[in-house]
Amino acid sequence: AEITAAFTFIDMLLLNLNPHIDESRIETFSINACVTQALARYPFAEGQRSLIEWQEDQAQDFAVNSEPLLLIHVLFNLLKNALYSIGQAGKGKIQIWLEQGADFNTLNFKDTGKGIAEAILPRIFEKFFSKTQYGTGIGLSFCAWVMQKLKGKISCTSEEGNFALFVLSFPKLEEKNG
């Protein structure tokens, strides 16, 4: 698990150094499948997987255009941060769900750990900004970069002591007829 976590961190660092997405690796795929794969591959410590509420929802599933590994790393980072928050608070769970909208579809990622202080919330997506003991300030800036490259966005609302909700908004893909 530690080796996998180290390789994931190194991958994120390397991806941060390259400002371009490899167009040859772009695929159209199900966000349900991506979340399920990320949860299957994440190096959970004992008991952590049981903190997550996720069920594939075919009715809310949607397609995204991306390099799958990029989105898996986004989810890994959100998982890592949420599990840290839950550990610090000594309480909480993680809920992941999908919603379809008129212009954007969303992947919602909520943890009920310690939340994020209102004073630092505007800065959490800045590169190298971190308020955690072992944070590097690379993870959430990486998430924002990926979502920008996909013509989407990531946002966060939080209540300190109660929750942090990250919303990843993906542009709806045009359906191909015929």
Secondary structure as UniProt FT lines:
FT   HELIX           2..17
FT   HELIX           23..25
FT   STRAND          27..30
FT   HELIX           31..41
FT   TURN            46..48
FT   HELIX           49..51
FT   STRAND          52..53
FT   TURN            58..60
FT   STRAND          63..66
FT   HELIX           68..89
FT   STRAND          94..99
FT   STRAND          104..111
FT   TURN            118..120
FT   HELIX           121..123
FT   TURN            124..125
FT   TURN            127..128
FT   TURN            133..134
FT   HELIX           139..149
FT   TURN            150..151
FT   STRAND          153..159
FT   TURN            160..162
FT   STRAND          163..171
//
